Amino acid sequence: MTEPDQVYKCNICGNVVKVLEPGAGQLVCCGQPMELQDGKDKEAE
């Protein structure tokens, strides 16, 4: 489950996603699950 303000990054293409609304499921990019970036919010902005 995603939570607001979490940041996810695709390890293949480098896309970054910041969660605005919580939701169930998993974020996927380039056919692979995106990786949660703990404490790296500033890097994505």
PyMOL Python script that loads the backbone (N, CA, C, O; Angstrom):
from pymol import cmd

cmd.read_pdbstr("""\
ATOM      1  N   MET A   1       0.841  -1.190   0.000  1.00  0.00           N
ATOM      2  CA  MET A   1       0.000   0.000   0.000  1.00  0.00           C
ATOM      3  C   MET A   1       0.880   1.245   0.000  1.00  0.00           C
ATOM      4  O   MET A   1       1.828   1.350   0.778  1.00  0.00           O
ATOM      5  N   THR A   2       0.559   2.167  -0.866  1.00  0.00           N
ATOM      6  CA  THR A   2       1.311   3.416  -0.922  1.00  0.00           C
ATOM      7  C   THR A   2       0.723   4.412   0.068  1.00  0.00           C
ATOM      8  O   THR A   2      -0.464   4.373   0.390  1.00  0.00           O
ATOM      9  N   GLU A   3       1.580   5.296   0.538  1.00  0.00           N
ATOM     10  CA  GLU A   3       1.193   6.346   1.489  1.00  0.00           C
ATOM     11  C   GLU A   3       1.568   7.709   0.908  1.00  0.00           C
ATOM     12  O   GLU A   3       2.520   7.814   0.135  1.00  0.00           O
ATOM     13  N   PRO A   4       0.817   8.757   1.281  1.00  0.00           N
ATOM     14  CA  PRO A   4       1.137  10.092   0.765  1.00  0.00           C
ATOM     15  C   PRO A   4       2.587  10.484   1.046  1.00  0.00           C
ATOM     16  O   PRO A   4       3.136  10.160   2.099  1.00  0.00           O
ATOM     17  N   ASP A   5       3.191  11.177   0.101  1.00  0.00           N
ATOM     18  CA  ASP A   5       4.556  11.714   0.153  1.00  0.00           C
ATOM     19  C   ASP A   5       5.656  10.672  -0.004  1.00  0.00           C
ATOM     20  O   ASP A   5       6.834  11.019   0.079  1.00  0.00           O
ATOM     21  N   GLN A   6       5.309   9.404  -0.229  1.00  0.00           N
ATOM     22  CA  GLN A   6       6.345   8.423  -0.543  1.00  0.00           C
ATOM     23  C   GLN A   6       6.858   8.705  -1.949  1.00  0.00           C
ATOM     24  O   GLN A   6       6.117   9.197  -2.801  1.00  0.00           O
ATOM     25  N   VAL A   7       8.129   8.391  -2.187  1.00  0.00           N
ATOM     26  CA  VAL A   7       8.744   8.592  -3.493  1.00  0.00           C
ATOM     27  C   VAL A   7       9.231   7.241  -3.994  1.00  0.00           C
ATOM     28  O   VAL A   7       9.903   6.505  -3.271  1.00  0.00           O
ATOM     29  N   TYR A   8       8.883   6.917  -5.247  1.00  0.00           N
ATOM     30  CA  TYR A   8       9.287   5.656  -5.880  1.00  0.00           C
ATOM     31  C   TYR A   8      10.089   5.978  -7.126  1.00  0.00           C
ATOM     32  O   TYR A   8       9.820   6.965  -7.812  1.00  0.00           O
ATOM     33  N   LYS A   9      11.082   5.135  -7.419  1.00  0.00           N
ATOM     34  CA  LYS A   9      11.920   5.340  -8.596  1.00  0.00           C
ATOM     35  C   LYS A   9      12.022   4.044  -9.388  1.00  0.00           C
ATOM     36  O   LYS A   9      12.115   2.958  -8.816  1.00  0.00           O
ATOM     37  N   CYS A  10      12.002   4.172 -10.706  1.00  0.00           N
ATOM     38  CA  CYS A  10      12.214   3.039 -11.598  1.00  0.00           C
ATOM     39  C   CYS A  10      13.717   2.847 -11.774  1.00  0.00           C
ATOM     40  O   CYS A  10      14.424   3.773 -12.171  1.00  0.00           O
ATOM     41  N   ASN A  11      14.198   1.651 -11.481  1.00  0.00           N
ATOM     42  CA  ASN A  11      15.628   1.373 -11.604  1.00  0.00           C
ATOM     43  C   ASN A  11      16.062   1.148 -13.045  1.00  0.00           C
ATOM     44  O   ASN A  11      17.257   1.025 -13.316  1.00  0.00           O
ATOM     45  N   ILE A  12      15.113   1.093 -13.973  1.00  0.00           N
ATOM     46  CA  ILE A  12      15.453   0.878 -15.380  1.00  0.00           C
ATOM     47  C   ILE A  12      15.565   2.212 -16.127  1.00  0.00           C
ATOM     48  O   ILE A  12      16.599   2.504 -16.728  1.00  0.00           O
ATOM     49  N   CYS A  13      14.495   3.023 -16.087  1.00  0.00           N
ATOM     50  CA  CYS A  13      14.500   4.273 -16.859  1.00  0.00           C
ATOM     51  C   CYS A  13      14.713   5.523 -16.016  1.00  0.00           C
ATOM     52  O   CYS A  13      14.973   6.597 -16.559  1.00  0.00           O
ATOM     53  N   GLY A  14      14.607   5.398 -14.689  1.00  0.00           N
ATOM     54  CA  GLY A  14      14.842   6.540 -13.815  1.00  0.00           C
ATOM     55  C   GLY A  14      13.622   7.383 -13.506  1.00  0.00           C
ATOM     56  O   GLY A  14      13.741   8.389 -12.807  1.00  0.00           O
ATOM     57  N   ASN A  15      12.432   7.004 -14.011  1.00  0.00           N
ATOM     58  CA  ASN A  15      11.218   7.748 -13.682  1.00  0.00           C
ATOM     59  C   ASN A  15      11.038   7.801 -12.177  1.00  0.00           C
ATOM     60  O   ASN A  15      11.320   6.829 -11.476  1.00  0.00           O
ATOM     61  N   VAL A  16      10.563   8.954 -11.675  1.00  0.00           N
ATOM     62  CA  VAL A  16      10.315   9.144 -10.249  1.00  0.00           C
ATOM     63  C   VAL A  16       8.855   9.521 -10.070  1.00  0.00           C
ATOM     64  O   VAL A  16       8.314  10.338 -10.816  1.00  0.00           O
ATOM     65  N   VAL A  17       8.215   8.908  -9.059  1.00  0.00           N
ATOM     66  CA  VAL A  17       6.808   9.166  -8.762  1.00  0.00           C
ATOM     67  C   VAL A  17       6.682   9.532  -7.289  1.00  0.00           C
ATOM     68  O   VAL A  17       7.220   8.842  -6.423  1.00  0.00           O
ATOM     69  N   LYS A  18       5.963  10.630  -7.006  1.00  0.00           N
ATOM     70  CA  LYS A  18       5.654  11.009  -5.628  1.00  0.00           C
ATOM     71  C   LYS A  18       4.170  10.749  -5.411  1.00  0.00           C
ATOM     72  O   LYS A  18       3.338  11.235  -6.177  1.00  0.00           O
ATOM     73  N   VAL A  19       3.834   9.995  -4.386  1.00  0.00           N
ATOM     74  CA  VAL A  19       2.455   9.607  -4.102  1.00  0.00           C
ATOM     75  C   VAL A  19       1.705  10.789  -3.492  1.00  0.00           C
ATOM     76  O   VAL A  19       2.170  11.403  -2.532  1.00  0.00           O
ATOM     77  N   LEU A  20       0.539  11.101  -4.060  1.00  0.00           N
ATOM     78  CA  LEU A  20      -0.312  12.164  -3.542  1.00  0.00           C
ATOM     79  C   LEU A  20      -1.469  11.613  -2.731  1.00  0.00           C
ATOM     80  O   LEU A  20      -1.870  12.214  -1.735  1.00  0.00           O
ATOM     81  N   GLU A  21      -2.009  10.476  -3.149  1.00  0.00           N
ATOM     82  CA  GLU A  21      -3.141   9.837  -2.488  1.00  0.00           C
ATOM     83  C   GLU A  21      -2.774   8.391  -2.163  1.00  0.00           C
ATOM     84  O   GLU A  21      -2.170   7.716  -2.996  1.00  0.00           O
ATOM     85  N   PRO A  22      -3.124   7.895  -0.963  1.00  0.00           N
ATOM     86  CA  PRO A  22      -2.818   6.499  -0.628  1.00  0.00           C
ATOM     87  C   PRO A  22      -3.603   5.543  -1.508  1.00  0.00           C
ATOM     88  O   PRO A  22      -4.680   5.878  -2.001  1.00  0.00           O
ATOM     89  N   GLY A  23      -3.058   4.356  -1.699  1.00  0.00           N
ATOM     90  CA  GLY A  23      -3.757   3.381  -2.520  1.00  0.00           C
ATOM     91  C   GLY A  23      -3.190   1.990  -2.360  1.00  0.00           C
ATOM     92  O   GLY A  23      -2.063   1.807  -1.901  1.00  0.00           O
ATOM     93  N   ALA A  24      -3.992   1.014  -2.746  1.00  0.00           N
ATOM     94  CA  ALA A  24      -3.563  -0.382  -2.702  1.00  0.00           C
ATOM     95  C   ALA A  24      -2.859  -0.711  -4.005  1.00  0.00           C
ATOM     96  O   ALA A  24      -3.001   0.009  -4.993  1.00  0.00           O
ATOM     97  N   GLY A  25      -2.108  -1.784  -4.008  1.00  0.00           N
ATOM     98  CA  GLY A  25      -1.430  -2.211  -5.217  1.00  0.00           C
ATOM     99  C   GLY A  25       0.029  -1.828  -5.202  1.00  0.00           C
ATOM    100  O   GLY A  25       0.569  -1.404  -4.181  1.00  0.00           O
ATOM    101  N   GLN A  26       0.658  -1.985  -6.351  1.00  0.00           N
ATOM    102  CA  GLN A  26       2.095  -1.761  -6.468  1.00  0.00           C
ATOM    103  C   GLN A  26       2.363  -0.875  -7.676  1.00  0.00           C
ATOM    104  O   GLN A  26       1.741  -1.042  -8.725  1.00  0.00           O
ATOM    105  N   LEU A  27       3.283   0.059  -7.528  1.00  0.00           N
ATOM    106  CA  LEU A  27       3.667   0.906  -8.657  1.00  0.00           C
ATOM    107  C   LEU A  27       4.648   0.134  -9.539  1.00  0.00           C
ATOM    108  O   LEU A  27       5.629  -0.428  -9.051  1.00  0.00           O
ATOM    109  N   VAL A  28       4.368   0.116 -10.845  1.00  0.00           N
ATOM    110  CA  VAL A  28       5.184  -0.635 -11.799  1.00  0.00           C
ATOM    111  C   VAL A  28       5.567   0.275 -12.957  1.00  0.00           C
ATOM    112  O   VAL A  28       4.743   1.049 -13.445  1.00  0.00           O
ATOM    113  N   CYS A  29       6.824   0.179 -13.396  1.00  0.00           N
ATOM    114  CA  CYS A  29       7.316   0.929 -14.547  1.00  0.00           C
ATOM    115  C   CYS A  29       8.270   0.013 -15.299  1.00  0.00           C
ATOM    116  O   CYS A  29       9.017  -0.741 -14.676  1.00  0.00           O
ATOM    117  N   CYS A  30       8.258   0.063 -16.606  1.00  0.00           N
ATOM    118  CA  CYS A  30       9.130  -0.779 -17.441  1.00  0.00           C
ATOM    119  C   CYS A  30       8.970  -2.259 -17.115  1.00  0.00           C
ATOM    120  O   CYS A  30       9.914  -3.034 -17.267  1.00  0.00           O
ATOM    121  N   GLY A  31       7.770  -2.658 -16.666  1.00  0.00           N
ATOM    122  CA  GLY A  31       7.485  -4.055 -16.371  1.00  0.00           C
ATOM    123  C   GLY A  31       8.049  -4.550 -15.056  1.00  0.00           C
ATOM    124  O   GLY A  31       7.960  -5.742 -14.761  1.00  0.00           O
ATOM    125  N   GLN A  32       8.637  -3.656 -14.247  1.00  0.00           N
ATOM    126  CA  GLN A  32       9.223  -4.037 -12.964  1.00  0.00           C
ATOM    127  C   GLN A  32       8.645  -3.164 -11.848  1.00  0.00           C
ATOM    128  O   GLN A  32       8.299  -2.007 -12.087  1.00  0.00           O
ATOM    129  N   PRO A  33       8.535  -3.715 -10.621  1.00  0.00           N
ATOM    130  CA  PRO A  33       8.077  -2.896  -9.493  1.00  0.00           C
ATOM    131  C   PRO A  33       9.035  -1.723  -9.247  1.00  0.00           C
ATOM    132  O   PRO A  33      10.254  -1.869  -9.340  1.00  0.00           O
ATOM    133  N   MET A  34       8.461  -0.568  -8.934  1.00  0.00           N
ATOM    134  CA  MET A  34       9.284   0.604  -8.622  1.00  0.00           C
ATOM    135  C   MET A  34       9.815   0.473  -7.198  1.00  0.00           C
ATOM    136  O   MET A  34       9.193  -0.177  -6.358  1.00  0.00           O
ATOM    137  N   GLU A  35      10.968   1.093  -6.923  1.00  0.00           N
ATOM    138  CA  GLU A  35      11.630   0.988  -5.630  1.00  0.00           C
ATOM    139  C   GLU A  35      11.323   2.208  -4.769  1.00  0.00           C
ATOM    140  O   GLU A  35      11.472   3.346  -5.214  1.00  0.00           O
ATOM    141  N   LEU A  36      10.887   1.958  -3.514  1.00  0.00           N
ATOM    142  CA  LEU A  36      10.622   3.030  -2.561  1.00  0.00           C
ATOM    143  C   LEU A  36      11.937   3.688  -2.189  1.00  0.00           C
ATOM    144  O   LEU A  36      12.898   3.010  -1.827  1.00  0.00           O
ATOM    145  N   GLN A  37      11.979   5.026  -2.280  1.00  0.00           N
ATOM    146  CA  GLN A  37      13.182   5.798  -1.953  1.00  0.00           C
ATOM    147  C   GLN A  37      13.021   6.387  -0.563  1.00  0.00           C
ATOM    148  O   GLN A  37      12.471   7.479  -0.421  1.00  0.00           O
ATOM    149  N   ASP A  38      13.480   5.699   0.452  1.00  0.00           N
ATOM    150  CA  ASP A  38      13.362   6.171   1.843  1.00  0.00           C
ATOM    151  C   ASP A  38      14.219   7.408   2.079  1.00  0.00           C
ATOM    152  O   ASP A  38      15.429   7.400   1.849  1.00  0.00           O
ATOM    153  N   GLY A  39      13.557   8.483   2.548  1.00  0.00           N
ATOM    154  CA  GLY A  39      14.275   9.694   2.923  1.00  0.00           C
ATOM    155  C   GLY A  39      14.922  10.435   1.782  1.00  0.00           C
ATOM    156  O   GLY A  39      15.836  11.223   2.022  1.00  0.00           O
ATOM    157  N   LYS A  40      14.494  10.222   0.548  1.00  0.00           N
ATOM    158  CA  LYS A  40      15.105  10.898  -0.590  1.00  0.00           C
ATOM    159  C   LYS A  40      14.114  11.817  -1.296  1.00  0.00           C
ATOM    160  O   LYS A  40      14.241  12.044  -2.499  1.00  0.00           O
ATOM    161  N   ASP A  41      13.124  12.353  -0.567  1.00  0.00           N
ATOM    162  CA  ASP A  41      12.118  13.234  -1.169  1.00  0.00           C
ATOM    163  C   ASP A  41      12.749  14.431  -1.864  1.00  0.00           C
ATOM    164  O   ASP A  41      12.303  14.809  -2.948  1.00  0.00           O
ATOM    165  N   LYS A  42      13.766  15.033  -1.278  1.00  0.00           N
ATOM    166  CA  LYS A  42      14.366  16.243  -1.833  1.00  0.00           C
ATOM    167  C   LYS A  42      15.015  15.961  -3.186  1.00  0.00           C
ATOM    168  O   LYS A  42      15.029  16.830  -4.058  1.00  0.00           O
ATOM    169  N   GLU A  43      15.550  14.762  -3.366  1.00  0.00           N
ATOM    170  CA  GLU A  43      16.205  14.396  -4.614  1.00  0.00           C
ATOM    171  C   GLU A  43      15.215  14.348  -5.771  1.00  0.00           C
ATOM    172  O   GLU A  43      15.577  14.655  -6.907  1.00  0.00           O
ATOM    173  N   ALA A  44      13.965  13.965  -5.496  1.00  0.00           N
ATOM    174  CA  ALA A  44      12.963  13.804  -6.535  1.00  0.00           C
ATOM    175  C   ALA A  44      12.297  15.119  -6.925  1.00  0.00           C
ATOM    176  O   ALA A  44      11.698  15.207  -7.996  1.00  0.00           O
ATOM    177  N   GLU A  45      12.388  16.127  -6.089  1.00  0.00           N
ATOM    178  CA  GLU A  45      11.686  17.389  -6.358  1.00  0.00           C
ATOM    179  C   GLU A  45      12.499  18.322  -7.200  1.00  0.00           C
ATOM    180  O   GLU A  45      12.048  19.424  -7.513  1.00  0.00           O
TER     181      GLU A  45
END
""", "prot")
cmd.dss("prot")
cmd.show_as("cartoon", "prot")
cmd.util.cbc("prot")
cmd.orient("prot")
